[in-house]
């Protein structure tokens, strides 16, 4: 008998062993975590496939455009003093 064929008896024994190891209360938690992990894996896989298949966005902004612009209405005196980490 090879390892390629798993029958009903083997699955039943495996489920009994899992039940004995983790207990009846922990099995739904483990199954839920496993399901969430699979869902997250599929989502990340789809995002990676989209990133590969779609062309990159056309960014025409300059490097400094990502920095927030200074508000010209706020005067230097009105700005709070930065907190000092060392005395």
Backbone atoms as SQL, in Angstrom:
CREATE TABLE atoms (id INTEGER PRIMARY KEY, chain TEXT, resi INTEGER, resn TEXT, atom TEXT, x REAL, y REAL, z REAL);
INSERT INTO atoms VALUES
  (1, 'A', 1, 'UNK', 'N', 0.848, -1.189, 0.000),
  (2, 'A', 1, 'UNK', 'CA', 0.000, 0.000, 0.000),
  (3, 'A', 1, 'UNK', 'C', 0.889, 1.245, 0.000),
  (4, 'A', 2, 'UNK', 'N', 0.650, 2.132, -0.920),
  (5, 'A', 2, 'UNK', 'CA', 1.456, 3.340, -1.028),
  (6, 'A', 2, 'UNK', 'C', 0.836, 4.483, -0.253),
  (7, 'A', 3, 'UNK', 'N', 1.555, 5.574, -0.200),
  (8, 'A', 3, 'UNK', 'CA', 1.078, 6.741, 0.527),
  (9, 'A', 3, 'UNK', 'C', 0.104, 7.572, -0.302),
  (10, 'A', 4, 'UNK', 'N', -0.088, 7.241, -1.557),
  (11, 'A', 4, 'UNK', 'CA', -0.924, 8.036, -2.447),
  (12, 'A', 4, 'UNK', 'C', -2.399, 7.896, -2.187),
  (13, 'A', 5, 'UNK', 'N', -2.840, 6.820, -1.553),
  (14, 'A', 5, 'UNK', 'CA', -4.267, 6.594, -1.350),
  (15, 'A', 5, 'UNK', 'C', -4.604, 6.699, 0.134),
  (16, 'A', 6, 'UNK', 'N', -5.458, 7.659, 0.457),
  (17, 'A', 6, 'UNK', 'CA', -5.904, 7.832, 1.830),
  (18, 'A', 6, 'UNK', 'C', -7.384, 7.473, 1.854),
  (19, 'A', 7, 'UNK', 'N', -7.742, 6.516, 2.669),
  (20, 'A', 7, 'UNK', 'CA', -9.119, 6.078, 2.751),
  (21, 'A', 7, 'UNK', 'C', -9.862, 6.710, 3.902),
  (22, 'A', 8, 'UNK', 'N', -11.115, 6.277, 4.064),
  (23, 'A', 8, 'UNK', 'CA', -11.973, 6.810, 5.120),
  (24, 'A', 8, 'UNK', 'C', -11.409, 6.504, 6.502),
  (25, 'A', 9, 'UNK', 'N', -10.866, 5.317, 6.668),
  (26, 'A', 9, 'UNK', 'CA', -10.331, 4.914, 7.971),
  (27, 'A', 9, 'UNK', 'C', -9.160, 5.796, 8.383),
  (28, 'A', 10, 'UNK', 'N', -8.263, 6.109, 7.458),
  (29, 'A', 10, 'UNK', 'CA', -7.110, 6.949, 7.773),
  (30, 'A', 10, 'UNK', 'C', -7.539, 8.366, 8.131),
  (31, 'A', 11, 'UNK', 'N', -8.530, 8.879, 7.410),
  (32, 'A', 11, 'UNK', 'CA', -9.031, 10.231, 7.703),
  (33, 'A', 11, 'UNK', 'C', -9.686, 10.255, 9.072),
  (34, 'A', 12, 'UNK', 'N', -10.452, 9.204, 9.399),
  (35, 'A', 12, 'UNK', 'CA', -11.100, 9.127, 10.699),
  (36, 'A', 12, 'UNK', 'C', -10.074, 9.061, 11.830),
  (37, 'A', 13, 'UNK', 'N', -9.022, 8.285, 11.659),
  (38, 'A', 13, 'UNK', 'CA', -7.955, 8.198, 12.666),
  (39, 'A', 13, 'UNK', 'C', -7.262, 9.544, 12.825),
  (40, 'A', 14, 'UNK', 'N', -7.005, 10.217, 11.726),
  (41, 'A', 14, 'UNK', 'CA', -6.362, 11.532, 11.772),
  (42, 'A', 14, 'UNK', 'C', -7.229, 12.542, 12.519),
  (43, 'A', 15, 'UNK', 'N', -8.530, 12.526, 12.273),
  (44, 'A', 15, 'UNK', 'CA', -9.430, 13.447, 12.965),
  (45, 'A', 15, 'UNK', 'C', -9.489, 13.157, 14.465),
  (46, 'A', 16, 'UNK', 'N', -9.459, 11.894, 14.843),
  (47, 'A', 16, 'UNK', 'CA', -9.461, 11.538, 16.266),
  (48, 'A', 16, 'UNK', 'C', -8.172, 12.018, 16.937),
  (49, 'A', 17, 'UNK', 'N', -7.047, 11.869, 16.269),
  (50, 'A', 17, 'UNK', 'CA', -5.768, 12.323, 16.822),
  (51, 'A', 17, 'UNK', 'C', -5.779, 13.848, 16.994),
  (52, 'A', 18, 'UNK', 'N', -6.292, 14.566, 16.001),
  (53, 'A', 18, 'UNK', 'CA', -6.373, 16.034, 16.089),
  (54, 'A', 18, 'UNK', 'C', -7.294, 16.430, 17.237),
  (55, 'A', 19, 'UNK', 'N', -8.406, 15.731, 17.393),
  (56, 'A', 19, 'UNK', 'CA', -9.338, 16.019, 18.478),
  (57, 'A', 19, 'UNK', 'C', -8.677, 15.797, 19.832),
  (58, 'A', 20, 'UNK', 'N', -7.903, 14.734, 19.959),
  (59, 'A', 20, 'UNK', 'CA', -7.223, 14.460, 21.230),
  (60, 'A', 20, 'UNK', 'C', -6.123, 15.470, 21.524),
  (61, 'A', 21, 'UNK', 'N', -5.407, 15.908, 20.485),
  (62, 'A', 21, 'UNK', 'CA', -4.310, 16.851, 20.686),
  (63, 'A', 21, 'UNK', 'C', -4.802, 18.252, 21.058),
  (64, 'A', 22, 'UNK', 'N', -5.800, 18.743, 20.345),
  (65, 'A', 22, 'UNK', 'CA', -6.207, 20.140, 20.508),
  (66, 'A', 22, 'UNK', 'C', -7.469, 20.321, 21.344),
  (67, 'A', 23, 'UNK', 'N', -8.306, 19.336, 21.435),
  (68, 'A', 23, 'UNK', 'CA', -9.558, 19.475, 22.172),
  (69, 'A', 23, 'UNK', 'C', -10.656, 20.021, 21.288),
  (70, 'A', 24, 'UNK', 'N', -11.891, 19.770, 21.703),
  (71, 'A', 24, 'UNK', 'CA', -13.050, 20.152, 20.887),
  (72, 'A', 24, 'UNK', 'C', -13.241, 21.663, 20.808),
  (73, 'A', 25, 'UNK', 'N', -12.805, 22.410, 21.820),
  (74, 'A', 25, 'UNK', 'CA', -13.016, 23.862, 21.827),
  (75, 'A', 25, 'UNK', 'C', -12.026, 24.598, 20.929),
  (76, 'A', 26, 'UNK', 'N', -10.845, 24.035, 20.756),
  (77, 'A', 26, 'UNK', 'CA', -9.812, 24.720, 19.969),
  (78, 'A', 26, 'UNK', 'C', -9.929, 24.455, 18.474),
  (79, 'A', 27, 'UNK', 'N', -10.575, 23.387, 18.067),
  (80, 'A', 27, 'UNK', 'CA', -10.630, 23.032, 16.649),
  (81, 'A', 27, 'UNK', 'C', -11.322, 24.114, 15.809),
  (82, 'A', 28, 'UNK', 'N', -12.473, 24.688, 16.225),
  (83, 'A', 28, 'UNK', 'CA', -13.058, 25.778, 15.415),
  (84, 'A', 28, 'UNK', 'C', -12.145, 27.000, 15.304),
  (85, 'A', 29, 'UNK', 'N', -11.420, 27.306, 16.370),
  (86, 'A', 29, 'UNK', 'CA', -10.489, 28.444, 16.319),
  (87, 'A', 29, 'UNK', 'C', -9.368, 28.176, 15.326),
  (88, 'A', 30, 'UNK', 'N', -8.839, 26.977, 15.360),
  (89, 'A', 30, 'UNK', 'CA', -7.752, 26.613, 14.445),
  (90, 'A', 30, 'UNK', 'C', -8.245, 26.628, 13.003),
  (91, 'A', 31, 'UNK', 'N', -9.451, 26.071, 12.783),
  (92, 'A', 31, 'UNK', 'CA', -10.010, 26.045, 11.429),
  (93, 'A', 31, 'UNK', 'C', -10.277, 27.464, 10.926),
  (94, 'A', 32, 'UNK', 'N', -10.765, 28.342, 11.794),
  (95, 'A', 32, 'UNK', 'CA', -11.006, 29.730, 11.397),
  (96, 'A', 32, 'UNK', 'C', -9.716, 30.450, 11.042),
  (97, 'A', 33, 'UNK', 'N', -8.686, 30.234, 11.839),
  (98, 'A', 33, 'UNK', 'CA', -7.384, 30.850, 11.547),
  (99, 'A', 33, 'UNK', 'C', -6.816, 30.322, 10.240),
  (100, 'A', 34, 'UNK', 'N', -6.983, 29.034, 10.024),
  (101, 'A', 34, 'UNK', 'CA', -6.504, 28.429, 8.779),
  (102, 'A', 34, 'UNK', 'C', -7.236, 29.013, 7.578),
  (103, 'A', 35, 'UNK', 'N', -8.560, 29.182, 7.699),
  (104, 'A', 35, 'UNK', 'CA', -9.351, 29.767, 6.615),
  (105, 'A', 35, 'UNK', 'C', -8.971, 31.209, 6.336),
  (106, 'A', 36, 'UNK', 'N', -8.736, 31.984, 7.392),
  (107, 'A', 36, 'UNK', 'CA', -8.315, 33.376, 7.206),
  (108, 'A', 36, 'UNK', 'C', -6.942, 33.456, 6.543),
  (109, 'A', 37, 'UNK', 'N', -6.068, 32.530, 6.911),
  (110, 'A', 37, 'UNK', 'CA', -4.743, 32.493, 6.291),
  (111, 'A', 37, 'UNK', 'C', -4.819, 32.183, 4.803),
  (112, 'A', 38, 'UNK', 'N', -5.679, 31.238, 4.443),
  (113, 'A', 38, 'UNK', 'CA', -5.848, 30.906, 3.021),
  (114, 'A', 38, 'UNK', 'C', -6.432, 32.086, 2.260),
  (115, 'A', 39, 'UNK', 'N', -7.425, 32.758, 2.860),
  (116, 'A', 39, 'UNK', 'CA', -8.032, 33.924, 2.209),
  (117, 'A', 39, 'UNK', 'C', -7.002, 35.031, 2.004),
  (118, 'A', 40, 'UNK', 'N', -6.191, 35.307, 3.008),
  (119, 'A', 40, 'UNK', 'CA', -5.147, 36.335, 2.900),
  (120, 'A', 40, 'UNK', 'C', -4.114, 35.963, 1.847),
  (121, 'A', 41, 'UNK', 'N', -3.752, 34.683, 1.791),
  (122, 'A', 41, 'UNK', 'CA', -2.794, 34.225, 0.795),
  (123, 'A', 41, 'UNK', 'C', -3.344, 34.426, -0.613),
  (124, 'A', 42, 'UNK', 'N', -4.608, 34.071, -0.829),
  (125, 'A', 42, 'UNK', 'CA', -5.215, 34.246, -2.154),
  (126, 'A', 42, 'UNK', 'C', -5.310, 35.719, -2.531),
  (127, 'A', 43, 'UNK', 'N', -5.644, 36.573, -1.563),
  (128, 'A', 43, 'UNK', 'CA', -5.739, 38.008, -1.838),
  (129, 'A', 43, 'UNK', 'C', -4.376, 38.566, -2.253),
  (130, 'A', 44, 'UNK', 'N', -3.330, 38.187, -1.518),
  (131, 'A', 44, 'UNK', 'CA', -1.985, 38.663, -1.859),
  (132, 'A', 44, 'UNK', 'C', -1.524, 38.116, -3.198),
  (133, 'A', 45, 'UNK', 'N', -1.893, 36.881, -3.503),
  (134, 'A', 45, 'UNK', 'CA', -1.537, 36.292, -4.790),
  (135, 'A', 45, 'UNK', 'C', -2.214, 37.046, -5.925),
  (136, 'A', 46, 'UNK', 'N', -3.496, 37.383, -5.752),
  (137, 'A', 46, 'UNK', 'CA', -4.206, 38.151, -6.778),
  (138, 'A', 46, 'UNK', 'C', -3.609, 39.549, -6.935),
  (139, 'A', 47, 'UNK', 'N', -3.250, 40.189, -5.815),
  (140, 'A', 47, 'UNK', 'CA', -2.625, 41.516, -5.892),
  (141, 'A', 47, 'UNK', 'C', -1.291, 41.457, -6.628),
  (142, 'A', 48, 'UNK', 'N', -0.518, 40.416, -6.376),
  (143, 'A', 48, 'UNK', 'CA', 0.771, 40.270, -7.060),
  (144, 'A', 48, 'UNK', 'C', 0.570, 40.033, -8.545),
  (145, 'A', 49, 'UNK', 'N', -0.426, 39.240, -8.908),
  (146, 'A', 49, 'UNK', 'CA', -0.690, 38.989, -10.320),
  (147, 'A', 49, 'UNK', 'C', -1.150, 40.259, -11.023),
  (148, 'A', 50, 'UNK', 'N', -1.974, 41.070, -10.336),
  (149, 'A', 50, 'UNK', 'CA', -2.412, 42.347, -10.918),
  (150, 'A', 50, 'UNK', 'C', -1.234, 43.281, -11.108),
  (151, 'A', 51, 'UNK', 'N', -0.333, 43.322, -10.119),
  (152, 'A', 51, 'UNK', 'CA', 0.826, 44.214, -10.208),
  (153, 'A', 51, 'UNK', 'C', 1.739, 43.814, -11.358),
  (154, 'A', 52, 'UNK', 'N', 1.812, 42.525, -11.648),
  (155, 'A', 52, 'UNK', 'CA', 2.653, 42.057, -12.739),
  (156, 'A', 52, 'UNK', 'C', 1.998, 42.313, -14.083),
  (157, 'A', 53, 'UNK', 'N', 0.688, 42.091, -14.170),
  (158, 'A', 53, 'UNK', 'CA', 0.016, 42.180, -15.471),
  (159, 'A', 53, 'UNK', 'C', -0.344, 43.602, -15.874),
  (160, 'A', 54, 'UNK', 'N', -0.611, 44.484, -14.904),
  (161, 'A', 54, 'UNK', 'CA', -0.983, 45.853, -15.239),
  (162, 'A', 54, 'UNK', 'C', 0.258, 46.712, -15.437),
  (163, 'A', 55, 'UNK', 'N', 0.194, 47.659, -16.364),
  (164, 'A', 55, 'UNK', 'CA', 1.344, 48.570, -16.532),
  (165, 'A', 55, 'UNK', 'C', 1.433, 49.501, -15.326),
  (166, 'A', 56, 'UNK', 'N', 2.630, 49.980, -15.026),
  (167, 'A', 56, 'UNK', 'CA', 2.781, 50.882, -13.880),
  (168, 'A', 56, 'UNK', 'C', 2.053, 52.193, -14.139),
  (169, 'A', 57, 'UNK', 'N', 1.580, 52.865, -13.094),
  (170, 'A', 57, 'UNK', 'CA', 0.888, 54.139, -13.279),
  (171, 'A', 57, 'UNK', 'C', 1.847, 55.201, -13.797),
  (172, 'A', 58, 'UNK', 'N', 1.309, 56.140, -14.540),
  (173, 'A', 58, 'UNK', 'CA', 2.113, 57.197, -15.143),
  (174, 'A', 58, 'UNK', 'C', 2.248, 58.340, -14.144),
  (175, 'A', 59, 'UNK', 'N', 3.362, 58.392, -13.434),
  (176, 'A', 59, 'UNK', 'CA', 3.605, 59.444, -12.449),
  (177, 'A', 59, 'UNK', 'C', 4.343, 60.592, -13.110),
  (178, 'A', 60, 'UNK', 'N', 3.681, 61.755, -13.153),
  (179, 'A', 60, 'UNK', 'CA', 4.308, 62.934, -13.732),
  (180, 'A', 60, 'UNK', 'C', 4.726, 63.921, -12.654),
  (181, 'A', 61, 'UNK', 'N', 4.470, 63.572, -11.387),
  (182, 'A', 61, 'UNK', 'CA', 4.862, 64.476, -10.307),
  (183, 'A', 61, 'UNK', 'C', 6.354, 64.385, -10.057),
  (184, 'A', 62, 'UNK', 'N', 6.896, 65.456, -9.518),
  (185, 'A', 62, 'UNK', 'CA', 8.308, 65.447, -9.179),
  (186, 'A', 62, 'UNK', 'C', 8.502, 64.783, -7.821),
  (187, 'A', 63, 'UNK', 'N', 9.740, 64.568, -7.442),
  (188, 'A', 63, 'UNK', 'CA', 10.049, 63.910, -6.180),
  (189, 'A', 63, 'UNK', 'C', 9.587, 64.764, -5.010),
  (190, 'A', 64, 'UNK', 'N', 9.724, 66.078, -5.080),
  (191, 'A', 64, 'UNK', 'CA', 9.353, 66.958, -3.984),
  (192, 'A', 64, 'UNK', 'C', 7.853, 67.162, -3.878),
  (193, 'A', 65, 'UNK', 'N', 7.092, 66.748, -4.864),
  (194, 'A', 65, 'UNK', 'CA', 5.650, 66.937, -4.837),
  (195, 'A', 65, 'UNK', 'C', 4.990, 66.049, -3.788),
  (196, 'A', 66, 'UNK', 'N', 5.665, 64.983, -3.363),
  (197, 'A', 66, 'UNK', 'CA', 5.064, 64.106, -2.358),
  (198, 'A', 66, 'UNK', 'C', 5.138, 64.711, -0.961),
  (199, 'A', 67, 'UNK', 'N', 6.017, 65.679, -0.750),
  (200, 'A', 67, 'UNK', 'CA', 6.125, 66.325, 0.555),
  (201, 'A', 67, 'UNK', 'C', 4.958, 67.288, 0.723),
  (202, 'A', 68, 'UNK', 'N', 4.394, 67.373, 1.919),
  (203, 'A', 68, 'UNK', 'CA', 3.271, 68.296, 2.116),
  (204, 'A', 68, 'UNK', 'C', 3.733, 69.744, 1.977),
  (205, 'A', 69, 'UNK', 'N', 2.895, 70.531, 1.379),
  (206, 'A', 69, 'UNK', 'CA', 3.227, 71.939, 1.170),
  (207, 'A', 69, 'UNK', 'C', 3.060, 72.700, 2.478),
  (208, 'A', 70, 'UNK', 'N', 3.907, 73.680, 2.679),
  (209, 'A', 70, 'UNK', 'CA', 3.823, 74.503, 3.888),
  (210, 'A', 70, 'UNK', 'C', 2.616, 75.412, 3.770),
  (211, 'A', 71, 'UNK', 'N', 1.899, 75.557, 4.868),
  (212, 'A', 71, 'UNK', 'CA', 0.718, 76.407, 4.891),
  (213, 'A', 71, 'UNK', 'C', 1.177, 77.853, 5.041),
  (214, 'A', 72, 'UNK', 'N', 0.940, 78.708, 4.030),
  (215, 'A', 72, 'UNK', 'CA', 1.430, 80.091, 4.115),
  (216, 'A', 72, 'UNK', 'C', 0.665, 80.927, 5.131),
  (217, 'A', 73, 'UNK', 'N', -0.507, 80.470, 5.590),
  (218, 'A', 73, 'UNK', 'CA', -1.285, 81.265, 6.544),
  (219, 'A', 73, 'UNK', 'C', -0.804, 81.091, 7.979),
  (220, 'A', 74, 'UNK', 'N', -0.002, 80.070, 8.252),
  (221, 'A', 74, 'UNK', 'CA', 0.491, 79.829, 9.608),
  (222, 'A', 74, 'UNK', 'C', 1.835, 80.532, 9.768),
  (223, 'A', 75, 'UNK', 'N', 1.905, 81.398, 10.775),
  (224, 'A', 75, 'UNK', 'CA', 3.145, 82.111, 11.007),
  (225, 'A', 75, 'UNK', 'C', 4.078, 81.264, 11.859),
  (226, 'A', 76, 'UNK', 'N', 5.331, 81.573, 11.858),
  (227, 'A', 76, 'UNK', 'CA', 6.346, 80.848, 12.628),
  (228, 'A', 76, 'UNK', 'C', 6.057, 80.929, 14.125),
  (229, 'A', 77, 'UNK', 'N', 5.540, 82.085, 14.586),
  (230, 'A', 77, 'UNK', 'CA', 5.259, 82.266, 16.006),
  (231, 'A', 77, 'UNK', 'C', 4.092, 81.396, 16.463),
  (232, 'A', 78, 'UNK', 'N', 3.178, 81.068, 15.569),
  (233, 'A', 78, 'UNK', 'CA', 1.984, 80.301, 15.924),
  (234, 'A', 78, 'UNK', 'C', 2.247, 78.792, 15.978),
  (235, 'A', 79, 'UNK', 'N', 3.333, 78.359, 15.435),
  (236, 'A', 79, 'UNK', 'CA', 3.634, 76.928, 15.429),
  (237, 'A', 79, 'UNK', 'C', 4.102, 76.496, 16.813),
  (238, 'A', 80, 'UNK', 'N', 3.638, 75.335, 17.279),
  (239, 'A', 80, 'UNK', 'CA', 4.091, 74.863, 18.600),
  (240, 'A', 80, 'UNK', 'C', 5.552, 74.444, 18.553),
  (241, 'A', 81, 'UNK', 'N', 6.193, 74.591, 19.699),
  (242, 'A', 81, 'UNK', 'CA', 7.597, 74.209, 19.793),
  (243, 'A', 81, 'UNK', 'C', 7.705, 72.681, 19.758),
  (244, 'A', 82, 'UNK', 'N', 8.638, 72.137, 19.025),
  (245, 'A', 82, 'UNK', 'CA', 8.755, 70.679, 18.968),
  (246, 'A', 82, 'UNK', 'C', 9.187, 70.127, 20.314),
  (247, 'A', 83, 'UNK', 'N', 8.723, 68.906, 20.610),
  (248, 'A', 83, 'UNK', 'CA', 9.082, 68.271, 21.875),
  (249, 'A', 83, 'UNK', 'C', 10.532, 67.861, 21.840),
  (250, 'A', 84, 'UNK', 'N', 11.184, 68.010, 22.959),
  (251, 'A', 84, 'UNK', 'CA', 12.585, 67.644, 23.047),
  (252, 'A', 84, 'UNK', 'C', 12.701, 66.264, 23.678),
  (253, 'A', 85, 'UNK', 'N', 13.492, 65.393, 23.046),
  (254, 'A', 85, 'UNK', 'CA', 13.657, 64.046, 23.543),
  (255, 'A', 85, 'UNK', 'C', 14.680, 63.963, 24.678),
  (256, 'A', 86, 'UNK', 'N', 15.693, 64.803, 24.606),
  (257, 'A', 86, 'UNK', 'CA', 16.734, 64.827, 25.632),
  (258, 'A', 86, 'UNK', 'C', 16.739, 66.174, 26.308),
  (259, 'A', 87, 'UNK', 'N', 16.958, 66.202, 27.604),
  (260, 'A', 87, 'UNK', 'CA', 17.003, 67.467, 28.333),
  (261, 'A', 87, 'UNK', 'C', 18.356, 68.076, 28.312);
